[in-house]
C-alpha cells in the first residue's frame, strides 16, 4: 500500500528562509561614512549630529580612562564599552528625559547621558551605595548584574507608564548571551501581551564572555526572537549611529502611540575584554575578527560623514577629548572625597522602618564605629 | 461583625486596600474574571475594573518583574504566585531583586510589593503545591515574611503587608482557608508585622509555632491540660523578623519550650527560634528546646501526608519529653 509518510508535509527549509528574510539589517551609513539609505535618514539638525558625535568621542575616552583607572586600582568592576558607542549612545539620544532606562552592567554610558553624574558612575564601579542613589528626576536604575532581570522589570515599568497615561517608554538593554535567558523571553512576551510601551535592545557583540553567539542559539538573527512574543523585531547595524537612532526613534513613536513594544538587535562589537576582571579575549577571539570589526568603528564612519558635511574637525575632536579628560579627573576626585561606608549606613538602607533584629545590630555597630 | 473564613478575610483585606489606595493593583494567574483558583480575589475585578485587578501570562518570574517595575512607577502591587512551590521560578525577582531594591539604590527606590502565596499540606494537592519554603525567604535580608493562622489575623496582617513600603511575603495555608470561621470586624484594622500573639496562656511550657501548626498546638495544649500541664501557645504570625521579645518573655515565664513547624527539620525557621532562645534565655531553661517538624524528605506523596505531616499527637509527645526532662 502506498504511503505518504516519506513526503515532507512542510517545507521547513523555506520556513526558516522566509523568517530570515524578514530581518534584514538596517544600515544608513556605510563604513566610509556614506549615506546608503536616504529614505531611513533620521531628522537631526546639524547641532544634534555634532552633539551625538561629541558624546561618542567622549565615551570612547571615558572607556580608555576607565580601563586605565581600573588598572591603577582606582576603579573596581568595569565592563569595557569601546566599539558600542553607536549602539549605546545613539539609542539613548533617541529618548526623552521622562523615559526610564533599565541598563545591564555594560550600559553605564547611557545612564551618564541620561543624567547620572560621572562621579556616581565611578562610585558604582568601586562598590559604594552612593553610586546608586540616582538623583531625583533622572529616570534610570543602576546597572543590573542578573542578566535578563532588567527585561521583566522593564515590562513592569512600561505597564506602569501605560496605566498612568504617560507619553514615555521603558528602555532596557541586554547582550547576545542574555537572549538565552528565560527572563528575556518573559519580558518581551509580557510587554507584548500588555501592549506596554517598552523598547528592548539586544546589543549583539558576538560574544558572551568567551561563548560566540552561534553557541547561544540556532536562530539566524536575534531580532527574530521578537516573533515568539508577537512583537516587531528590527536588526540594525549597531556600528551605525544613524541607523540605531532611527530604529529607536521609530520604536519610541510606536510605543507612545499605544502600539506596544519593539525588540531591536544592534550588531556591534566590543574591542576590549568582557570585563576588567581578568578576561583575555585572545583566548577566544582571532585578531582577524578584531581587525574586521575595527574597520567598522562607529566613530570612524560618523566622523567621515560629519567631516564631509563640514560639521566636524580635529579641533572639535580635541576639545571634546580634553573636556572628557578634565571631567573624569574631577569626577574621580569627587568619588575619592566620598566618606567611607559604615555598616550602620548599610543597615539604615535596608527597610523604611528598621525591624528588631536590625535595631539591635545597628546599636552594636554604632558602638564599634564610635571607637 | 461577620463570621468569616480565612479566605474571605483575605479578600476583605484586598478589597479594603483597593478602595483605600488607587495605587494598589492586584494581579497574577487567574486572579481576574476567575477570582483566583481559591476565590481569594472573587469579584474584585468586577468591583474595581481590569486596570486594577488583572490576569497575567503564565510565568512567575515575569510576574515578579512586573511587580518590581510597577512599584518603580509608584504602584503598590499585590501579586499572587498560585502555589508556594512555584517560588523557585521567581526566586530572583523576590530574593535577588525586590528584597534588595531599597538597599542597592541607597534608599532611592523601594519595592512596595506584597506577594501572596498559598501553601501547606493536608489537602492532598499534587506535587510542588504544599511545600513549606518559608525558611528560604526568611533567610533573605530585605524581606518580611508573614504567616497568619486565623481569619482575624489574616485580614489585619494583609492590610499591614499591603501598606508596608518594603516587600512582604504573605503565606496562606491552604488547609486554613475554609476550615473554620471567626469574628472579623467589617471595618479596617491592622496588626503590626513582626509581632507574635500569645494564643493561649500557660505556665509550664511554651509552644512556639506558626501556620497550621497553631491549631494543632492549641489542640495539644488542651489535651495536655487534661493531664495537668499548663501550656502557653505563641503564634509567631511573622517569621521574619521574629518577635524575639515575646518568645523570650514566654520562655522566661515557663522555663521550657518546644518549637513546632510543618516544614522539614532542616528547613523552616525552628532552628532560628531555638538559637535565639539559647542566646537570650539559657539561664531560664529547665530543659533543652526541642523541635516538632516533618522528616527531612521531599514533601510527602499525597496519600502519605497523614503519616508525614506533624500533628497534635507529635506535639504532645515532644511536649512531654520536655516537661519530664
Interface residues (C-beta under 8 A of the other chain):
Chain A: X100 X129 X130 X132 X133 X134 X141 X142 X146 X149 X151 X152 X153 X154 X155 X156 X157 X158 X159 X160 X161 X163 X164 X170 X182 X183 X186 X187 X189 X190 X193 X346 X348 X349 X350 X351 X352 X355 X356 X357 X358
Chain B: X25 X51 X56 X57 X59 X61 X62 X64 X65 X66 X67 X68 X69 X70 X71 X72 X73 X74 X75 X92 X93 X96 X97 X102 X103 X104 X105 X106 X107 X108 X109 X110 X141 X142 X144 X164 X165 X166 X194 X241 X242 X243 X244 X245
